[in-house]
Amino acid sequence: MTDTVSFGYEDVAPAEKTARVGEVFKSVASRYDLMNDAMSGGMHRVWKDVFVRRVKPRGGEHILDMAGGTGDIAFRMAPTGAAITVADINPAMLEVGMERAAKRGIDGLVWTEANAETLVFPDRFFDAYTIAFGIRNVTDISKALREAHRVLRRGGRFFCLEFSTTLWPGFAEVYDAYSHRLVPKLGQALAGDAESYRYLIESIRRFPDMARFEGMIAEAGFVRTRVEPMLGGLVAIHSGWKI
């Protein structure tokens, strides 16, 4: 790991990023849907539906949903009968997820506090690993990808949904203006927290582009890597297999 990592547009020590990201998600946990609506114009629900269809969870499989604290992805996979472990480094996010699961009558999920960089699960344990809108907040992304590879069985699949950089001419400029100028203001008006929303937008800008991130997935040991861009790459589904 380098001596510094990005926290939005700042470069900070790795431990400082971990702590500050934790505070961001502690702040936004109770307003998670509001946050995602502000950042995606409400489209995050559609993107998550597409994402789960690509994962193709099946009954009897063991799936790790990393950074999935509030349950959005796990709730979509639960009806398939897969055994799902929801892991998140932030207990506030897990608390929100467990409350939401109880209200929806969804049981059978395993909730656990875990750091994506240092997973406590044994080697070759899961059939699939999912992470949606979480990888860019990890302090050491390469280390987290290697851990994902480690805990997957042979033939296991990795799926990541994340904001990226749209390649559509014109649209990139429009979204950039919207996100930088309006999203923090929405965060302040609706949640009383402009700074957390500003970080979340800035973290998208500092995240590797689609080709570079696909390369990082391959470097972690995955094969048959693939990128499926949506809205020209504003969001992308990255996938790979362990053999």
PyMOL commands that set and color helices and strands:
alter all, ss='L'
color gray80, all
select helices_A, chain A and resi 14-40+44-55+72-80+91-104+135-137+141-151+171-191+194-206+210-219+231-233
alter helices_A, ss='H'
color red, helices_A
select strands_A, chain A and resi 5-7+10-12+62-66+83-88+110-113+126-132+152-163+223-230+235-241
alter strands_A, ss='S'
color yellow, strands_A
deselect
rebuild
show_as cartoon
